[in-house]
């Protein structure tokens, strides 16, 4: 166990080989705080008892990811945060050819759960409702250096432009507006970065991120240039 506090909980879903200290870590692995099959087992938390869910490279592996998303929505509070890191749909090198990746995602995937966008366009009725706060992309190579209109065009029409993307969503549980302004977006992005860097391998001490001016961080920034839009 990682000594996670009581409700409202913060969950790391699909923990795999890593955990986040202070979170409840959920995974198929018996090393997690909560061991279950995310595609068919309900999350053992009450409705509206979770304020943050972080999940990295997990939804694409779950056969019934809609079940998992419905459970995440159920336990999240209204305006609770869902932070996802996912491979981009058109990445062929390590996504489309991976037999363990069962679903494809892009920045538009979650628009189907927003009542102001595509929700209701399908025949089935779903209680899942989220609103997007931010999206950021890890472009491959020189695509990161293109002007924004060219990046958008390349992302929409070419393969192997974006390696992965991060998306921050908030749960919609009741009528009324939620804050999706620039300040909230910056805060959620910072939170996403913080949680990604806090992930720790089981059996090891806490990971300490390289300082912003270190050579390791500079090399990483050159290789994985993250841009908006």
N, C-alpha and C positions, 0 to 999 in steps of 0.2 A: 504493500500500500504506500501511497505517496503523501499520507497525512492531509488529504484534501479536507477543507472545511465543510460545514453543513450548507443547507440551501440559503440563498440561491446558488446552485452549483455552477461550475464551469467544467465542460467536458472536452476531452481530447478523444475524438472518435476515429477508430482505425489506427490505434497507437503503434501497432507493429513492433519494431525493435526499440522504439523510443517511448519515453513518457515525458509529460510536462509536470514538474513539481507544483503541487498545490491544486492540480486539476484532478478530476476523476477520469482515469484513462480506461477506455473501452475498446476491446478488440477480441478477435477470435482466439488469440494467444492466451494461455493460462498465466502469463506473466502480468497481464493487465489487472487493474483493480476490479473491473467488471468484465467477465468473459462471456461472450454471447455471439451469435450469428447475426450480424447487422441486417441481413436480408430477410430474416423471418422471426427473430426474437424481439419482443417489445423491450424498450429501454426501461429499466427498473426505477423510474423516477416519476413523481407525480406531475400532473399537468401544471404548466406554468411555473416550474420549480428551477429552471435553468436560465442563466442570463447570457452565457457565451458558449458556443460550440466551435471548436477548431478541428479541422479535418484536412489532412494532406494526403493526396494520391490514394484515395480510398474509394470514393463513389464509383469510379470506373471499374472496380473489381467486384462490386456487389451485384449478383444476378437481378434481384428485385430492388433496385436502388430507390424506386418510388416508395416502397414500404419504409426503407430507412429514412427517407426525407420526410415522410409523414410522421414518423416517430420523433424525429428531431423537431419538427414544427410543433407537435403536441407538447413536448416538455419545455420548449422555450417560452419565456415570458413574452407578452406583447412588446414589440420593439427590441426583443432580444437579438443578439448578434450571431450570425452564422458566417464563419470565415473559412473559405475553401481554397485549396491549392490543387489544381487539376492539369493534366496534360491537355494540350490544345488539339482540337479535332483533326487538323490537317498535318500533324506531325507523323511522318512515315517512318522515321529512323527507329523510334522506340515506342510508338504508340499503336498505330494502325496494324502493325505486324505482330504485336504482342498478344498471344493467345489468352492471356489472363486479363486483358483489358476488354471488358464486355460492353462498354458504352462510350459514346463520343460526346464531348462537351465543348461549347464555345460560350462567349459572353451572352449569346442570345438564349441559351438553354433554359435559363431561369426566368425569362420573360413570360413563359407559359404559366407561371405561378403568381403573376402580378395582375390584380384586377384591372389596372389601368392599361395593361398591354394585351397579352394573348390569353389570359385566363378566361375560360369559357368558350374558347374557339373549338375545343374538342367536345365530343358528344358526352363523355363521362363527366360526372360531377366530382370535384376534389375539394377537400377542406384545406389543402396546402396553399398557403399564401405568403409570399415573400416580396420584398422590394429591394432592388439593387441600390447600393450606396456608392460603391467604387469598383472599377476593374483596372487591373494593370497587367501588362504583358512582358514576358521575357522573350525579346526578339533574338533571332539567330543572326550572328555576324553583322554584316553591314546594313541589314534591314533596320537595325536600331538607329542608324545615322540618317535615314531618309526623313524628309519633311513629313509632317503628320498626314496630309492627304495621300501621299504615296505609301506610307505605312499602312493606312487603312485599306487602300486599294489592294496592296500586296497580300494583306492578311485575308481579305475576302476572296481573292481569286487564285492564289498560288499555294502550293504545298510548301512545307518546311520553312515557314516565315516566323512562326511563333513556336517556341518549345513548350512553354507552359503559361498558365495565367492564374492570377489570384483574383478572387471576387469576394466582396463583402456584402452581405445581405442582412436585412432585418425582418423579423417575423411579424406578420400582420395577424392579429388575433381579435381585434375589436375595431369598430368604426373610428374614424378620425385620422388625421395626418400623422406622419412620422418624419423625423428630421433626417433628410438625405442631402443636406447642404454641404458646401465645401469643407466647412470646419469638421463636420461629422466624418466626412470621407477621409480627411487627413488623419483624424484620430484613429479611425478603423485601420487605415493602412499602417500606421505606426504600431498599432496593436498586433496586426498580422505579422509584421517583421519581428517584433519582440517575442511573440510566442514561437515562431519558427526557430529563433535563435536560442530559446530556452529548452528546446527539446533535448533530452539526455538519453544516451544509450543505457539500457539496463546493465547494471554492474559497473558503470563508470561514474565519475564525478560529473558535476554540472558542466556543460559546454560553455566556454567563455568566448563570445564573438570577438574577432580581431578588431582592433581599434580602427576608427574610420580612416586614419592616415596610413595604416600598415600596408606593406607590400602585398600580403595575402588578400586584403580587402580590395586594393586597387586592381589587382589581376582579376579578381572575381567580377568587379564592376565592368571591366573591359570585355570580359567573355560573355557575361549575361547582363546585357544592358536592359534595364527595365524601364519601359516607357508607358505612358498613358495613351490610350487610343491609337 
